Amino acid sequence: CFMTTMDATSRALGITGELELQDRKVLCLFDGMALAYRGHFALINNPTMNAKGINTSAPLVFTNTLLEIIERFDPTHVAAVFDTPKPTHRHEAFAEYKAQRDKMPEDLGIALPYVIQVCEGFQIPVLRIDGWEADDVIGTLATQAEKAGVTTYMITPDKDYAQLVAERTFLFRPGRGAAPPQLLGVEDVLEKWKVERIDQVVDVMGLMGDTSDNIPGVPGIGEKTAQKLIADFDSVEALLDRVEEIKGKRKQLLIDHHDQALLSKQLVTIDRQVPLEMQIEDLRRKPADDVALKGLFAELEFNALGQRLFGDDYDMVVQRVAVGGDTAHAGEIRTLAEVEHNYKTASTQDERQALIDAARESGSFAVDLETTSLDPKTCEIVGIAIALEPGHGVYVPLPEQATEAKAILEEFRSLFEDASVEKVGHNLKYDITVLLWQGIEVGGPLFDTMVAAFLAVPDLRRSLDYLAQALLGYRPIPITDLIGAKGDEQKSMREVEVEALTEYAVEDADIALQLAAALRTLLDESEQRKLYDEVEAPLIPVLAKMELAGIRVDAACLKLISDDLATQIESSAQRIEELAGEPFNLNPPSQMAMILFEKLQLDPNARRTAKSKQYKTDEMVLTRLSHEHEIARQILHYRLCTKLKSTYLDMLPGAIFPRTGRVHTHYEQAVAATGRMQSSNPNLQNIPIRTEQGREIRRAFVPEGPEWTLL
């Protein structure tokens, strides 16, 4: 049917190109109940279940079908139609109509409201008309659309809809298993049902009956016989009027079941006169409600779908549902402008003292320092933000004049050093290290939301902004709103007005306070609280003191090693060119590969990369070849020396802080999934120790004096 599908699509969407793009109208009508049943039973042998034990097969398959249809047809109008429990005119005409059907499976009954919610999330109108079946409602809408020149697709696995197919009305039957989907237009239906006109489909159906709906038809007449009879007599009525022309046993069957044949045709005929309040234009497609869909997908655990549609935003919703279990607003992201808050500026000594007293009395507060840079050694503190309860906080601006700023900072010394008061913050080590460089040693228990998130929700990124969105559904003020994007035009925090800085800084402290509440729960649930309290939290001030202390580096020793490596690099480069028989650029792997494998033919079976089709010249390849040819040994030596020189020897002298003569690297505890510490700016942990050159570089790190030893 693939060619049939292509042809039908062309007829449906093209129609000789007579419609202008702005006049394009495409209506998709979903047979909701039939699609829900299809989804449920499609996965009956391996149903999808969420953590609450709900069978989510029906909404999952329905959602995938919905997305497929939207992508395939890009409808301008759409509706989903569902049956209601009320009896219809067919039940009145025939009491046994659908009487043999089993009761809806209990787990499908539980899942069906979620199918409705999927429709509502996509803002698709859901139609349920008491006394009428979904096919009648769809038939009525399709007929109206046909008359209005609207191209219509009826999305259903039910073959009965073939009777509704017309010039602009198509039947789309979703695929199942290995069977591909079918898109049927007029020619396809005529071919499939072996009739001359679409209206004859109900004649064939009436004669053969339908066991699934308990429609009796005429005993002994199957599909092929029904098709032959309608081909010969045109309709059920004409056949019954001319029954004398039939010979044999079949004649008597038609006579005996005359009324049953007419009733069966009546039962299978879709009514196109349902009284509807809405018009086609009322079904115009609207943008999906992303907030509702994110929350619903998180509850149903449609994580692959959520990732596909919403990316990282969906991860945030999943975490928020995990924390609070609230799916009603799970996809909603709020901002400061949308929440009640009371952020104040403390500009006088009395206001600052009142803040200090309140923080000490509370026993715990969140803090965030605003500084002129991210370097704790050299930055100036622009202000201190403190939050004591959600939605409330105070910002204390510090003047640019150093003596005045130091005096205000001294007012807070006793609070920061108080061992009985807990300090909360995000990346607290930074704030603690800044204060250490100012001569203040922070005491008391510490709750660092970055480190806690590293343990409790390790799959999430650990920036304050990301965690706020993921766990709180809140988007903080971007720093670029205050100082602009990175570049020459970016302002300093000193240049930001106090009112704006108050909102920004206190918000950070406030968010850290709220994150702490959520993360305490997650630490307990993930059984990570002991690890946090006994290992990670006590480590924070230790690392801050290590950063303050730094490591002494012998700059003169580095210079000697660097000069020696430069000589070795030059010597290796010359020897490589001699062995190659020509000068070439040693850095691009492509030129290196040409010399090794094409000119020198070192390895007839040399492997190429799958993507670029270039020869591999990595360390493993060169190490293997080094046993066979000196050029490979020289290249390995050249690469080692150039890496050590550029990565360490050229960089380390510039990392020495003039005031101390030491290197003050940053130690990071919330990076590697294994829990391994990491050193950065500069990275001191990867200096090689197995090579002679690496050991030489390590000798440049020296103790303070003869009474000290490096351990």
Secondary structure, 3 states (H helix, E strand, C coil): CHHHHHHHHHHHHCHHHCCCHHHCCEEEEEEHHHHHHHHHHHCCCCCCECCCCCECHHHHHHHHHHHHHHHHHCCCEEEEECCCCCCCHHHHHCCCCCCCCCCCCHHHHHHHHHHHHHHHHCCCCEECCCCCCHHHHHHHHHHHHHHCCCEEEEECCCHHHHHHCCCCEEEEECCECCECCEEECHHHHHHHHCCCCHHHHHHHHHHHCEHHHCECCCCCCCHHHHHHHHHHHCCHHHHHHCHHHCCCHHHHHHHHCHHHHHHHHHHHCCCCCCCCCCCHHHHECCCCCHHHHHHHHHHHCCHHHHHHHHCHHHHHHHHHHHHHCCCCCCCCCECHHHCCCEEEECCCHHHHHHHHHHHHHHCEEEEEEEECCCCCCCCCEEEEEEEEECCEEEEEECCCCHHHHHHHHHHCHHHHHCCCCEEEECCHHHHHHHHHHCCCCCCCCEEEHHHHHHHHCCCCCCCHHHHHHHHHCECCCCCHHHHCCCCCCCCCHHHCCHHHHHHHHHHHHHHHHHHHHHHHHHHHHCCCHHHHHHHHHHHHHHHHHHHHHCEEECHHHHHHHHHHHHHHHHHHHHHHHHHHCCCCCCCCHHHHHHHHHHHCCCCCCCCECCCCCCECCCHHHHHHHCCCCHHHHHHHHHHHHHHHHHHHHCCHHHHEECCCCEECCEEECCCCCCCCCEEECCCCCCCCCCCHHHHHHHCCECCCCCCCCCC
